[in-house]
Amino acid sequence: MQSFYESINVLFIQDLIPGTLIMRAWKVNVMADNSSIFDNSTLTQRLITAATSGTQTFSNTATDTSYSLDSLDSQDFFRLRLSQRSSVVLTLTPQNANADIAILDAGGVLQQSTNGGTLTDAIATGSLNAGDYYIRVSLADTNTSTNYTLRVNTTNASRADLLWRNSSSGQNAVWAMNGNSLVSSSYITPVGDPNWKIQAAADFNGDGIPDLFWRNYNGGQNAVWLMNADNTFRAAAYLTAITDPNWKIAGTGDFDADGQTDLIWRNYATGDNAYWLLNGTTIKTSGYLPSVPDVNARVNGIGDFNGDGKPDLVWRNYQTGQNSIWLMNGLSLTSVVSFQAVNDPNWNIVGIGDSNGDGKQDIAWRNNVTGQSVFWLMAGTTYSTNTTLPTVADPSWQISAVITGQPPSMLAGSSIGSAFNIGTLNNTGSYGDSIGGVSNPNGYYKFSLSTASVLNLSLTGLNAGTNADLQVIKDTDGNGAISSQSEILTASVNLGNADELISNLSLASGTYFIRVFSSSTQVSPYALSVSSATEKQIDLAPTPATTFTITRTDGSALPATVSLKTGTSTYLSSVMVNYSIRNTSAGNVTPSSFKVSFYLSRDNVITASDLLLGTIDPNTGNSDKDVFVPNLAPGASWTKQQTLSLLAQADSWWGGDQTYYVGMVIDSGNQVAESNESNNTASAAIAIRDTLQPDLLGGGLTITQATAAPNQAISFTGIIKNIGNKVAGSTRALVKFYFSNDDVLDGSDTVIATANIAPVAAQSSLSFNSQVGPPTGNTLPAAFFTTTSILTPDSTWEGWRGNGRYYICMYIDFFDAAVEGYSKENNLNYGRVLGQYTDYDFIDITNAPNNTPV
């Protein structure tokens, strides 16, 4: 790294925060990375002009070694100039020391990344207004030095598209705009009834996609179309009807700063103005704003015109031609500002949006007589100039709204080949990005390990109603794709928006990939945390597995089947487990005390989600049967016995007479960092009878047809079993059948059939046939369907993904009429756990559309 020494007097006067004056003066010997470039504060001479597209890279060359930091030059500043509203992705790759990155404006730090070690730092901003910003690259430890590479990617974040409705034909269309230029146009779902009017376009469900608000001026109904990113209809939600047609929607905005879209109403008979504060599509509260009795005055748009982050109201008086803006503080009027009048009443204000990307709200107009349309480009509340839009002469076509929104910044790559490179994983790092929708189902990250390490990952921050999962991948054949299941080293696939976690994964040195993936139609932000540590030498394990056994409390063998019924010859209330734990470490590390816990499980995979045996302390969560093992040296074993009480005969945990498992979890408190965390359990089987609980589960589901098409009739048969010793409820139960594009029943699937079943006797089963419909007499069959006309979903179902394999999954006892208690856990998705088609089956679909949202 080339360096230059000079002795200088320095005087900085910085007015970074409005109203604050900072003065600094000193005389020192300074080592600058290039004395001809001043870059040590926001007065920097380095200017980066945002590119229209692509990534700009800044790093040392043979003739410029200024991209470096050391103890006497510990931070570099760059001025980033945005000519239009943009989102920015910044990445910083240090070479041999920990350097961090931040983006600032005149008020201070907006976002920063402070990943440890030499991990790549990254910032993906939201939408930033046009103007000057500052990028700060700084050393975390000023006693170190490093060269670095800075990459800057900017994306135009302004959007002011036009939503059209034809009042005669019922057609609806979207113009995708670039400023005042029409980029493309597309039709969306038509609505023939002319009484339905589109009143606004705004995001009502928090997925980042503008939705459409409709009002029917004949019946008074109000509805929201929840939309996909490609402007296709996804679902509808209805709000409280307002039958008085004089009440019209004036616009939308977030008036109580809760991140939700709210509604403003105006009554054109009384001059009253009102608000609905919403939580999604639910009314949270309502009230009135100041009234304006002159009904010639209309609220024609809502937007933030004074830059205070709060929505303001745009008024137009169609008799006088006057135009004004109510500047609001939430729901309170602070002042009124007039702007240029337009006397011609045929000119209508039709929407608000940032047309030219300068971060300021502009006003869209349409002349209903001439067919002309323009955008007024505003400088706050002042008219600046106008741009002409393409003319649409047909007066039946009206602009219903300006569609605004912000494209997300994408950090992760969409494939293994384009994966975002974290670098050598030698510390902890965090990365924020978004996932979901048809255009962004995968996010890949690349990292390297220089030595055998333990990897920890977490994925958090997903929006409600979305799902994303995690995988760790080794591209063994180097083809840039997942060639086989063996290349997926591990995964976390929790349902819904639950956090995903991969802990203590032992990996050899090499290159790996992290995949964040989602099948959700909605886009959601997420936070990915990544860390590693050198693999520890400690490894605790049962040794050998055959030493974990269950006996009577006197040490004699268990009967073939243990009865829970007192008075029987094989009745036992308690058992004894014999176990042995060994520290198999090859090194010389002795762990401190660790906890061993004992569980009762329905399968031989023992986890903390199974039933912890013993009396549980509500304060600590520990059981009185837990064992604490002290100072187990390498090569040493701990061999003991523990007496455990069985649950009572009528306990709701039991799932019928079957084989259960008693098991142990070594280091159940995660007190010891181990080289292998996957070998800490052992279990032994115990056959139980004479339980007193019902337990319903699928006994098989068979679809009659091998293939079908959308909206085609199908049929199926199957069995429902009660493996418990108690009749399953006293009333009939419902079984719902879902159509799914995968083998997991979840919230994205759709119901295609419902069966009504009689209570199933203990240790018995019941058969069903979808061709058995509702009874015509007083005698109810054991199982009947509410209708025998069962169809696959029609072509509008959003779950269609083209031709291929689809599934029917059943949800047994939907309303819990059988009162199964904990046994209800196997009423859905249990066949998938068993790897058997007990409660689901597949069918191959042809002529299916691909309704993946664009």
Secondary structure, 3 states (H helix, E strand, C coil): CCCEEEEEEEEEEECCCCCCCEEEEEEEEEEECCCCCCCCCCCCCCEEECCCCCEEEECCCCCCCCCEEECCECEEEEEEEECCCEEEEEEEEECCCCEEEEEEECCEEEEEECCCCCCCEEEEEEEECCEEEEEEEEECCCCCCEEEEEEEEEEECCCCEEEEEECCCCCEEEEEEECCEEEEEEEECCCCCCCEEEEEEECCCCCCCCEEEEEECCCCCEEEEEECCCCCEEEEEEECCCCCCCEEEEEEECCCCCCCCEEEEEECCCCCEEEEEEECCEEEEEEEECCCCCCCEEEEEEECCCCCCCCEEEEEECCCCCEEEEEEECCEEEEEEEECCCCCCCEEEEEEECCCCCCCCEEEEEECCCCCEEEEEEECCEEEEEEEECCCCCCCEEEEEEECCCCCCCCCECCCCCCEEEEECCCEEEEEEEECCCCCCEEEEEEEECCCEEEEEEEECCCCCCCCEEEEECCCCCCCCCCCHHHEEEEECCCCCCCEEEEEEEECCEEEEEEEECCCCCCEEEEEEEEEEECCCCCEEECCHHHCEEECCCCCCCCCCEECCCCCCCECCEEEEEEEEEECCCCCCCCCCEEEEEEEECCCCCCCCCEECCCECCCCCCECCCEEECCCCCCCEEEEEEEEECCCCCCCCCCCCEEEEEEEEECCCCCCCCCCCCCCEEEEEEEEECCCCCCEEEEEEEECCCEECCCCECCEEEEEEECCCCCCCCCCEEEEEEEECCCCCCCCCEEEEEEEECCCCCCEEEEEECCCCCCCCCCCCCEEECCCCCECCCCCCCCCECCEEEEEEEEECCCCCCCCHHHHHHCCCHHHHHCCCCCEEEEEECCCCECCCC
